[in-house]
């Protein structure tokens, strides 16, 4: 499985941004998909996830209510819609698949929020 993330860039505080991550291969529907982010000088941290099967979503407290993860299983794509962006949202965002054949990471896409 290979993951290709996109959608990052420079945005102003308060704006919205949508990240995308396309997965190669089959059985995307069998994987829990997630986004993690790594702020400058910090550890990579969990941001959002969508569980396989139920599609139940989970969010970190820092993005809850402002960001939304959703998936298109037909297109093997997971999205992260980020609203009301803050400077603390700056970082490299990584998509992640966790499922029957292992754990996979995308290459990351940089989001920089200017205040």
N, CA, C and O atoms as CSV, one atom per row, in Angstrom:
chain,resi,resn,atom,element,x,y,z
A,1,UNK,N,N,0.843,-1.186,0.000
A,1,UNK,CA,C,0.000,0.000,0.000
A,1,UNK,C,C,0.883,1.243,0.000
A,1,UNK,O,O,1.811,1.356,0.802
A,2,UNK,N,N,0.592,2.156,-0.891
A,2,UNK,CA,C,1.291,3.445,-0.915
A,2,UNK,C,C,0.265,4.548,-0.736
A,2,UNK,O,O,-0.849,4.480,-1.256
A,3,UNK,N,N,0.667,5.565,0.010
A,3,UNK,CA,C,-0.231,6.668,0.321
A,3,UNK,C,C,0.347,7.962,-0.236
A,3,UNK,O,O,1.543,8.222,-0.109
A,4,UNK,N,N,-0.498,8.759,-0.844
A,4,UNK,CA,C,-0.086,10.042,-1.406
A,4,UNK,C,C,-0.961,11.138,-0.819
A,4,UNK,O,O,-2.146,11.248,-1.135
A,5,UNK,N,N,-0.355,11.945,0.040
A,5,UNK,CA,C,-1.088,13.032,0.680
A,5,UNK,C,C,-0.890,14.330,-0.095
A,5,UNK,O,O,0.160,14.558,-0.696
A,6,UNK,N,N,-1.908,15.166,-0.071
A,6,UNK,CA,C,-1.833,16.458,-0.737
A,6,UNK,C,C,-2.790,17.435,-0.074
A,6,UNK,O,O,-3.598,17.059,0.775
A,7,UNK,N,N,-2.683,18.696,-0.477
A,7,UNK,CA,C,-3.612,19.698,0.016
A,7,UNK,C,C,-3.014,20.699,0.977
A,7,UNK,O,O,-3.674,21.673,1.337
A,8,UNK,N,N,-1.795,20.488,1.397
A,8,UNK,CA,C,-1.170,21.422,2.319
A,8,UNK,C,C,-0.835,22.735,1.640
A,8,UNK,O,O,-0.974,22.882,0.426
A,9,UNK,N,N,-0.389,23.689,2.451
A,9,UNK,CA,C,-0.012,24.988,1.913
A,9,UNK,C,C,-0.017,26.034,2.996
A,9,UNK,O,O,-0.123,25.727,4.183
A,10,UNK,N,N,0.099,27.276,2.571
A,10,UNK,CA,C,0.087,28.413,3.496
A,10,UNK,C,C,-1.324,28.992,3.535
A,10,UNK,O,O,-1.886,29.357,2.503
A,11,UNK,N,N,-1.882,29.072,4.727
A,11,UNK,CA,C,-3.241,29.591,4.884
A,11,UNK,C,C,-3.265,30.593,6.030
A,11,UNK,O,O,-2.419,30.562,6.924
A,12,UNK,N,N,-4.233,31.464,5.985
A,12,UNK,CA,C,-4.378,32.455,7.048
A,12,UNK,C,C,-5.190,31.875,8.197
A,12,UNK,O,O,-6.042,31.011,7.995
A,13,UNK,N,N,-4.924,32.348,9.374
A,13,UNK,CA,C,-5.701,31.930,10.531
A,13,UNK,C,C,-7.177,32.210,10.286
A,13,UNK,O,O,-7.554,33.260,9.766
A,14,UNK,N,N,-8.002,31.240,10.675
A,14,UNK,CA,C,-9.438,31.361,10.477
A,14,UNK,C,C,-9.939,30.751,9.184
A,14,UNK,O,O,-11.143,30.558,9.009
A,15,UNK,N,N,-9.033,30.449,8.287
A,15,UNK,CA,C,-9.420,29.860,7.001
A,15,UNK,C,C,-9.620,28.355,7.142
A,15,UNK,O,O,-9.417,27.774,8.207
A,16,UNK,N,N,-10.024,27.750,6.038
A,16,UNK,CA,C,-10.234,26.302,5.975
A,16,UNK,C,C,-9.259,25.680,4.972
A,16,UNK,O,O,-8.739,26.342,4.074
A,17,UNK,N,N,-9.043,24.406,5.163
A,17,UNK,CA,C,-8.174,23.659,4.243
A,17,UNK,C,C,-8.615,22.215,4.251
A,17,UNK,O,O,-8.987,21.671,5.291
A,18,UNK,N,N,-8.571,21.594,3.075
A,18,UNK,CA,C,-8.910,20.182,2.992
A,18,UNK,C,C,-7.695,19.396,2.515
A,18,UNK,O,O,-7.129,19.681,1.460
A,19,UNK,N,N,-7.316,18.434,3.287
A,19,UNK,CA,C,-6.234,17.535,2.919
A,19,UNK,C,C,-6.820,16.260,2.330
A,19,UNK,O,O,-7.910,15.828,2.705
A,20,UNK,N,N,-6.079,15.669,1.405
A,20,UNK,CA,C,-6.502,14.423,0.776
A,20,UNK,C,C,-5.377,13.409,0.864
A,20,UNK,O,O,-4.200,13.768,0.907
A,21,UNK,N,N,-5.747,12.163,0.891
A,21,UNK,CA,C,-4.759,11.087,0.893
A,21,UNK,C,C,-5.329,9.930,0.085
A,21,UNK,O,O,-6.362,9.358,0.432
A,22,UNK,N,N,-4.643,9.601,-0.986
A,22,UNK,CA,C,-5.085,8.521,-1.857
A,22,UNK,C,C,-4.211,7.301,-1.608
A,22,UNK,O,O,-2.985,7.395,-1.550
A,23,UNK,N,N,-4.863,6.160,-1.463
A,23,UNK,CA,C,-4.146,4.914,-1.213
A,23,UNK,C,C,-4.159,4.029,-2.443
A,23,UNK,O,O,-5.173,3.908,-3.130
A,24,UNK,N,N,-3.035,3.422,-2.706
A,24,UNK,CA,C,-2.979,2.449,-3.793
A,24,UNK,C,C,-3.407,1.095,-3.252
A,24,UNK,O,O,-3.575,0.936,-2.043
A,25,UNK,N,N,-3.581,0.142,-4.113
A,25,UNK,CA,C,-3.884,-1.202,-3.664
A,25,UNK,C,C,-5.359,-1.425,-3.378
A,25,UNK,O,O,-6.208,-0.566,-3.616
A,26,UNK,N,N,-5.624,-2.603,-2.861
A,26,UNK,CA,C,-7.003,-3.006,-2.620
A,26,UNK,C,C,-7.330,-3.002,-1.131
A,26,UNK,O,O,-6.475,-2.761,-0.280
A,27,UNK,N,N,-8.577,-3.274,-0.857
A,27,UNK,CA,C,-9.029,-3.491,0.522
A,27,UNK,C,C,-8.929,-2.249,1.387
A,27,UNK,O,O,-8.798,-2.352,2.607
A,28,UNK,N,N,-8.988,-1.084,0.774
A,28,UNK,CA,C,-8.963,0.167,1.544
A,28,UNK,C,C,-10.049,0.162,2.605
A,28,UNK,O,O,-9.857,0.661,3.714
A,29,UNK,N,N,-11.196,-0.412,2.249
A,29,UNK,CA,C,-12.339,-0.412,3.155
A,29,UNK,C,C,-12.035,-1.173,4.443
A,29,UNK,O,O,-12.708,-0.970,5.453
A,30,UNK,N,N,-11.036,-2.040,4.417
A,30,UNK,CA,C,-10.716,-2.873,5.575
A,30,UNK,C,C,-9.754,-2.200,6.553
A,30,UNK,O,O,-9.376,-2.783,7.569
A,31,UNK,N,N,-9.370,-0.980,6.237
A,31,UNK,CA,C,-8.384,-0.279,7.051
A,31,UNK,C,C,-9.026,0.860,7.830
A,31,UNK,O,O,-9.916,1.552,7.337
A,32,UNK,N,N,-8.560,1.032,9.035
A,32,UNK,CA,C,-8.828,2.265,9.759
A,32,UNK,C,C,-7.881,3.324,9.203
A,32,UNK,O,O,-6.680,3.091,9.064
A,33,UNK,N,N,-8.443,4.491,8.887
A,33,UNK,CA,C,-7.629,5.559,8.320
A,33,UNK,C,C,-7.518,6.687,9.336
A,33,UNK,O,O,-8.434,6.930,10.121
A,34,UNK,N,N,-6.401,7.354,9.305
A,34,UNK,CA,C,-6.165,8.391,10.306
A,34,UNK,C,C,-5.245,9.470,9.756
A,34,UNK,O,O,-4.541,9.285,8.764
A,35,UNK,N,N,-5.282,10.588,10.436
A,35,UNK,CA,C,-4.350,11.691,10.186
A,35,UNK,C,C,-3.592,11.968,11.485
A,35,UNK,O,O,-4.156,11.969,12.579
A,36,UNK,N,N,-2.319,12.196,11.318
A,36,UNK,CA,C,-1.460,12.620,12.409
A,36,UNK,C,C,-0.774,13.913,11.966
A,36,UNK,O,O,-0.676,14.197,10.772
A,37,UNK,N,N,-0.313,14.673,12.920
A,37,UNK,CA,C,0.435,15.864,12.544
A,37,UNK,C,C,1.662,15.987,13.442
A,37,UNK,O,O,1.694,15.511,14.576
A,38,UNK,N,N,2.650,16.636,12.886
A,38,UNK,CA,C,3.885,16.874,13.628
A,38,UNK,C,C,4.226,18.352,13.525
A,38,UNK,O,O,4.588,18.857,12.462
A,39,UNK,N,N,4.101,19.028,14.654
A,39,UNK,CA,C,4.438,20.444,14.703
A,39,UNK,C,C,5.955,20.591,14.807
A,39,UNK,O,O,6.642,19.661,15.230
A,40,UNK,N,N,6.470,21.736,14.428
A,40,UNK,CA,C,7.921,21.948,14.508
A,40,UNK,C,C,8.466,21.692,15.908
A,40,UNK,O,O,7.990,22.275,16.881
A,41,UNK,N,N,9.459,20.824,16.004
A,41,UNK,CA,C,10.098,20.535,17.280
A,41,UNK,C,C,9.316,19.631,18.209
A,41,UNK,O,O,9.696,19.452,19.366
A,42,UNK,N,N,8.214,19.053,17.712
A,42,UNK,CA,C,7.374,18.218,18.560
A,42,UNK,C,C,7.229,16.823,17.983
A,42,UNK,O,O,7.573,16.564,16.830
A,43,UNK,N,N,6.708,15.926,18.820
A,43,UNK,CA,C,6.442,14.570,18.380
A,43,UNK,C,C,5.216,14.533,17.462
A,43,UNK,O,O,4.350,15.406,17.513
A,44,UNK,N,N,5.174,13.508,16.634
A,44,UNK,CA,C,3.986,13.307,15.824
A,44,UNK,C,C,2.829,12.934,16.744
A,44,UNK,O,O,3.000,12.129,17.659
A,45,UNK,N,N,1.662,13.510,16.509
A,45,UNK,CA,C,0.520,13.266,17.378
A,45,UNK,C,C,-0.722,12.933,16.568
A,45,UNK,O,O,-0.881,13.356,15.423
A,46,UNK,N,N,-1.581,12.172,17.192
A,46,UNK,CA,C,-2.849,11.786,16.580
A,46,UNK,C,C,-3.735,13.011,16.392
A,46,UNK,O,O,-3.791,13.893,17.249
A,47,UNK,N,N,-4.431,13.049,15.248
A,47,UNK,CA,C,-5.351,14.146,14.978
A,47,UNK,C,C,-6.782,13.652,14.790
A,47,UNK,O,O,-7.702,14.146,15.440
A,48,UNK,N,N,-6.972,12.669,13.893
A,48,UNK,CA,C,-8.318,12.189,13.604
A,48,UNK,C,C,-8.242,10.801,13.001
A,48,UNK,O,O,-7.232,10.432,12.400
A,49,UNK,N,N,-9.314,10.025,13.161
A,49,UNK,CA,C,-9.361,8.684,12.596
A,49,UNK,C,C,-10.778,8.305,12.236
A,49,UNK,O,O,-11.745,8.793,12.820
A,50,UNK,N,N,-10.878,7.422,11.259
A,50,UNK,CA,C,-12.162,6.852,10.860
A,50,UNK,C,C,-11.997,5.342,10.839
A,50,UNK,O,O,-11.198,4.799,10.076
A,51,UNK,N,N,-12.761,4.678,11.683
A,51,UNK,CA,C,-12.617,3.244,11.842
A,51,UNK,C,C,-13.199,2.506,10.648
A,51,UNK,O,O,-14.212,2.921,10.085
A,52,UNK,N,N,-12.557,1.411,10.266
A,52,UNK,CA,C,-13.094,0.588,9.188
A,52,UNK,C,C,-14.412,-0.021,9.645
A,52,UNK,O,O,-14.658,-0.186,10.840
A,53,UNK,N,N,-15.247,-0.349,8.677
A,53,UNK,CA,C,-16.518,-0.996,8.994
A,53,UNK,C,C,-17.578,-0.001,9.451
A,53,UNK,O,O,-18.488,0.332,8.693
A,54,UNK,N,N,-17.463,0.469,10.677
A,54,UNK,CA,C,-18.486,1.364,11.229
A,54,UNK,C,C,-18.332,2.788,10.721
A,54,UNK,O,O,-19.308,3.533,10.638
A,55,UNK,N,N,-17.097,3.166,10.380
A,55,UNK,CA,C,-16.855,4.551,9.991
A,55,UNK,C,C,-16.861,5.506,11.164
A,55,UNK,O,O,-16.845,6.723,10.979
A,56,UNK,N,N,-16.885,4.971,12.353
A,56,UNK,CA,C,-16.882,5.842,13.533
A,56,UNK,C,C,-15.630,6.698,13.529
A,56,UNK,O,O,-14.541,6.242,13.182
A,57,UNK,N,N,-15.808,7.939,13.920
A,57,UNK,CA,C,-14.697,8.889,13.883
A,57,UNK,C,C,-14.214,9.259,15.282
A,57,UNK,O,O,-14.966,9.213,16.256
A,58,UNK,N,N,-12.953,9.622,15.347
A,58,UNK,CA,C,-12.304,10.004,16.594
A,58,UNK,C,C,-11.451,11.231,16.318
A,58,UNK,O,O,-10.873,11.376,15.241
A,59,UNK,N,N,-11.384,12.104,17.302
A,59,UNK,CA,C,-10.628,13.346,17.121
A,59,UNK,C,C,-9.832,13.668,18.376
A,59,UNK,O,O,-10.231,13.335,19.492
A,60,UNK,N,N,-8.709,14.316,18.167
A,60,UNK,CA,C,-7.976,14.846,19.312
A,60,UNK,C,C,-8.729,16.053,19.844
A,60,UNK,O,O,-9.498,16.687,19.121
A,61,UNK,N,N,-8.506,16.359,21.090
A,61,UNK,CA,C,-9.183,17.498,21.689
A,61,UNK,C,C,-8.813,18.799,20.981
A,61,UNK,O,O,-9.613,19.734,20.935
A,62,UNK,N,N,-7.622,18.859,20.440
A,62,UNK,CA,C,-7.156,20.104,19.831
A,62,UNK,C,C,-7.881,20.439,18.528
A,62,UNK,O,O,-7.902,21.603,18.127
A,63,UNK,N,N,-8.468,19.463,17.868
A,63,UNK,CA,C,-9.152,19.727,16.590
A,63,UNK,C,C,-10.637,19.415,16.638
A,63,UNK,O,O,-11.366,19.715,15.692
A,64,UNK,N,N,-11.087,18.819,17.720
A,64,UNK,CA,C,-12.492,18.421,17.809
A,64,UNK,C,C,-13.410,19.619,17.600
A,64,UNK,O,O,-13.226,20.671,18.212
A,65,UNK,N,N,-14.389,19.447,16.737
A,65,UNK,CA,C,-15.324,20.517,16.441
A,65,UNK,C,C,-14.875,21.431,15.317
A,65,UNK,O,O,-15.677,22.200,14.787
A,66,UNK,N,N,-13.607,21.359,14.947
A,66,UNK,CA,C,-13.087,22.201,13.857
A,66,UNK,C,C,-12.647,21.377,12.645
A,66,UNK,O,O,-12.637,21.879,11.521
A,67,UNK,N,N,-12.292,20.147,12.868
A,67,UNK,CA,C,-11.810,19.299,11.782
A,67,UNK,C,C,-12.693,18.070,11.655
A,67,UNK,O,O,-13.282,17.601,12.628
A,68,UNK,N,N,-12.770,17.559,10.429
A,68,UNK,CA,C,-13.642,16.418,10.158
A,68,UNK,C,C,-12.936,15.479,9.191
A,68,UNK,O,O,-12.428,15.893,8.149
A,69,UNK,N,N,-12.920,14.223,9.560
A,69,UNK,CA,C,-12.316,13.208,8.702
A,69,UNK,C,C,-13.428,12.458,7.998
A,69,UNK,O,O,-14.431,12.103,8.617
A,70,UNK,N,N,-13.262,12.218,6.733
A,70,UNK,CA,C,-14.215,11.391,6.015
A,70,UNK,C,C,-13.493,10.650,4.901
A,70,UNK,O,O,-12.439,11.068,4.423
A,71,UNK,N,N,-14.083,9.564,4.516
A,71,UNK,CA,C,-13.430,8.669,3.572
A,71,UNK,C,C,-14.357,8.348,2.418
A,71,UNK,O,O,-15.580,8.328,2.559
A,72,UNK,N,N,-13.753,8.102,1.290
A,72,UNK,CA,C,-14.477,7.640,0.106
A,72,UNK,C,C,-13.870,6.289,-0.246
A,72,UNK,O,O,-12.826,6.218,-0.893
A,73,UNK,N,N,-14.514,5.244,0.173
A,73,UNK,CA,C,-13.937,3.911,-0.036
A,73,UNK,C,C,-13.879,3.542,-1.515
A,73,UNK,O,O,-13.004,2.783,-1.932
A,74,UNK,N,N,-14.791,4.068,-2.295
A,74,UNK,CA,C,-14.786,3.758,-3.730
A,74,UNK,C,C,-13.573,4.375,-4.418
A,74,UNK,O,O,-13.083,3.859,-5.422
A,75,UNK,N,N,-13.097,5.489,-3.859
A,75,UNK,CA,C,-11.956,6.187,-4.450
A,75,UNK,C,C,-10.664,5.962,-3.670
A,75,UNK,O,O,-9.631,6.552,-3.988
A,76,UNK,N,N,-10.722,5.106,-2.644
A,76,UNK,CA,C,-9.530,4.845,-1.818
A,76,UNK,C,C,-8.915,6.131,-1.278
A,76,UNK,O,O,-7.695,6.295,-1.264
A,77,UNK,N,N,-9.768,7.025,-0.840
A,77,UNK,CA,C,-9.297,8.343,-0.429
A,77,UNK,C,C,-9.846,8.703,0.954
A,77,UNK,O,O,-11.001,8.428,1.279
A,78,UNK,N,N,-8.991,9.316,1.743
A,78,UNK,CA,C,-9.408,9.855,3.030
A,78,UNK,C,C,-9.113,11.350,3.022
A,78,UNK,O,O,-8.089,11.799,2.505
A,79,UNK,N,N,-10.032,12.104,3.607
A,79,UNK,CA,C,-9.918,13.557,3.637
A,79,UNK,C,C,-9.868,14.048,5.087
A,79,UNK,O,O,-10.378,13.412,6.010
A,80,UNK,N,N,-9.244,15.183,5.236
A,80,UNK,CA,C,-9.316,15.892,6.503
A,80,UNK,C,C,-9.720,17.330,6.193
A,80,UNK,O,O,-8.942,18.103,5.633
A,81,UNK,N,N,-10.936,17.667,6.564
A,81,UNK,CA,C,-11.436,19.021,6.393
A,81,UNK,C,C,-11.123,19.799,7.654
A,81,UNK,O,O,-11.595,19.455,8.738
A,82,UNK,N,N,-10.334,20.838,7.513
A,82,UNK,CA,C,-9.921,21.625,8.675
A,82,UNK,C,C,-10.508,23.023,8.552
A,82,UNK,O,O,-10.313,23.704,7.545
A,83,UNK,N,N,-11.217,23.438,9.571
A,83,UNK,CA,C,-11.853,24.745,9.591
A,83,UNK,C,C,-11.305,25.586,10.748
A,83,UNK,O,O,-10.707,25.068,11.691
A,84,UNK,N,N,-11.525,26.877,10.647
A,84,UNK,CA,C,-11.093,27.800,11.711
A,84,UNK,C,C,-9.661,27.514,12.139
A,84,UNK,O,O,-9.367,27.337,13.322
A,85,UNK,N,N,-8.792,27.475,11.160
A,85,UNK,CA,C,-7.406,27.103,11.437
A,85,UNK,C,C,-6.724,28.110,12.358
A,85,UNK,O,O,-6.965,29.315,12.293
A,86,UNK,N,N,-5.865,27.567,13.215
A,86,UNK,CA,C,-5.095,28.368,14.162
A,86,UNK,C,C,-3.606,28.160,13.891
A,86,UNK,O,O,-3.212,27.212,13.211
A,87,UNK,N,N,-2.800,29.048,14.428
A,87,UNK,CA,C,-1.360,28.899,14.238
A,87,UNK,C,C,-0.863,27.579,14.830
A,87,UNK,O,O,0.115,27.012,14.343
A,88,UNK,N,N,-1.529,27.086,15.877
A,88,UNK,CA,C,-1.139,25.806,16.484
A,88,UNK,C,C,-1.392,24.614,15.567
A,88,UNK,O,O,-0.905,23.514,15.825
A,89,UNK,N,N,-2.144,24.830,14.513
A,89,UNK,CA,C,-2.397,23.748,13.559
A,89,UNK,C,C,-1.253,23.584,12.573
A,89,UNK,O,O,-1.257,22.647,11.775
A,90,UNK,N,N,-0.290,24.462,12.615
A,90,UNK,CA,C,0.855,24.370,11.716
A,90,UNK,C,C,1.624,23.079,11.961
A,90,UNK,O,O,1.881,22.695,13.102
A,91,UNK,N,N,1.982,22.421,10.871
A,91,UNK,CA,C,2.756,21.194,10.999
A,91,UNK,C,C,2.685,20.375,9.723
A,91,UNK,O,O,2.044,20.756,8.743
A,92,UNK,N,N,3.350,19.262,9.767
A,92,UNK,CA,C,3.284,18.304,8.658
A,92,UNK,C,C,2.209,17.281,9.004
A,92,UNK,O,O,2.218,16.686,10.081
A,93,UNK,N,N,1.302,17.095,8.087
A,93,UNK,CA,C,0.184,16.174,8.298
A,93,UNK,C,C,0.441,14.876,7.527
A,93,UNK,O,O,0.748,14.879,6.335
A,94,UNK,N,N,0.305,13.784,8.250
A,94,UNK,CA,C,0.555,12.463,7.680
A,94,UNK,C,C,-0.731,11.645,7.705
A,94,UNK,O,O,-1.454,11.635,8.701
A,95,UNK,N,N,-1.001,10.969,6.611
A,95,UNK,CA,C,-2.107,10.023,6.629
A,95,UNK,C,C,-1.569,8.647,6.995
A,95,UNK,O,O,-0.392,8.345,6.800
A,96,UNK,N,N,-2.450,7.834,7.522
A,96,UNK,CA,C,-2.053,6.546,8.093
A,96,UNK,C,C,-3.148,5.531,7.843
A,96,UNK,O,O,-4.333,5.818,8.016
A,97,UNK,N,N,-2.743,4.351,7.438
A,97,UNK,CA,C,-3.675,3.231,7.297
A,97,UNK,C,C,-3.237,2.129,8.239
A,97,UNK,O,O,-2.055,1.796,8.316
A,98,UNK,N,N,-4.177,1.578,8.941
A,98,UNK,CA,C,-3.893,0.523,9.906
A,98,UNK,C,C,-4.908,-0.588,9.674
A,98,UNK,O,O,-6.109,-0.401,9.866
A,99,UNK,N,N,-4.402,-1.754,9.255
A,99,UNK,CA,C,-5.351,-2.803,8.952
A,99,UNK,C,C,-4.734,-4.167,8.826
A,99,UNK,O,O,-3.661,-4.419,9.374
A,100,UNK,N,N,-5.396,-5.052,8.113
A,100,UNK,CA,C,-5.020,-6.465,8.080
A,100,UNK,C,C,-3.621,-6.742,7.539
A,100,UNK,O,O,-3.023,-7.768,7.862
A,101,UNK,N,N,-3.100,-5.837,6.721
A,101,UNK,CA,C,-1.788,-6.101,6.140
A,101,UNK,C,C,-0.700,-5.212,6.722
A,101,UNK,O,O,0.426,-5.194,6.225
A,102,UNK,N,N,-1.029,-4.490,7.754
A,102,UNK,CA,C,0.004,-3.703,8.408
A,102,UNK,C,C,-0.370,-2.258,8.587
A,102,UNK,O,O,-1.529,-1.869,8.445
A,103,UNK,N,N,0.638,-1.466,8.902
A,103,UNK,CA,C,0.472,-0.045,9.122
A,103,UNK,C,C,1.266,0.706,8.060
A,103,UNK,O,O,2.425,0.390,7.792
A,104,UNK,N,N,0.627,1.698,7.467
A,104,UNK,CA,C,1.255,2.417,6.372
A,104,UNK,C,C,1.158,3.921,6.614
A,104,UNK,O,O,0.189,4.421,7.185
A,105,UNK,N,N,2.203,4.628,6.157
A,105,UNK,CA,C,2.258,6.079,6.322
A,105,UNK,C,C,2.462,6.760,4.979
A,105,UNK,O,O,3.192,6.270,4.118
A,106,UNK,N,N,1.802,7.900,4.819
A,106,UNK,CA,C,2.068,8.738,3.668
A,106,UNK,C,C,3.283,9.607,3.914
A,106,UNK,O,O,3.869,9.571,4.996
A,107,UNK,N,N,3.659,10.380,2.927
A,107,UNK,CA,C,4.888,11.161,2.994
A,107,UNK,C,C,4.713,12.477,3.731
A,107,UNK,O,O,5.706,13.133,4.047
A,108,UNK,N,N,3.500,12.877,4.009
A,108,UNK,CA,C,3.254,14.111,4.736
A,108,UNK,C,C,3.027,15.293,3.813
A,108,UNK,O,O,3.581,15.376,2.717
A,109,UNK,N,N,2.196,16.199,4.290
A,109,UNK,CA,C,1.946,17.432,3.558
A,109,UNK,C,C,1.976,18.585,4.564
A,109,UNK,O,O,1.361,18.503,5.627
A,110,UNK,N,N,2.682,19.641,4.231
A,110,UNK,CA,C,2.917,20.744,5.158
A,110,UNK,C,C,1.753,21.723,5.145
A,110,UNK,O,O,1.306,22.172,4.090
A,111,UNK,N,N,1.276,22.041,6.335
A,111,UNK,CA,C,0.268,23.094,6.500
A,111,UNK,C,C,0.885,24.172,7.387
A,111,UNK,O,O,1.355,23.894,8.490
A,112,UNK,N,N,0.873,25.394,6.892
A,112,UNK,CA,C,1.398,26.516,7.661
A,112,UNK,C,C,0.292,27.546,7.798
A,112,UNK,O,O,-0.242,28.050,6.810
A,113,UNK,N,N,-0.039,27.845,9.043
A,113,UNK,CA,C,-1.103,28.802,9.323
A,113,UNK,C,C,-0.464,30.098,9.792
A,113,UNK,O,O,0.248,30.128,10.796
A,114,UNK,N,N,-0.728,31.159,9.058
A,114,UNK,CA,C,-0.170,32.466,9.412
A,114,UNK,C,C,-1.197,33.260,10.209
A,114,UNK,O,O,-2.382,33.284,9.878
A,115,UNK,N,N,-0.726,33.895,11.244
A,115,UNK,CA,C,-1.644,34.668,12.104
A,115,UNK,C,C,-1.627,36.145,11.717
A,115,UNK,O,O,-2.333,36.951,12.324
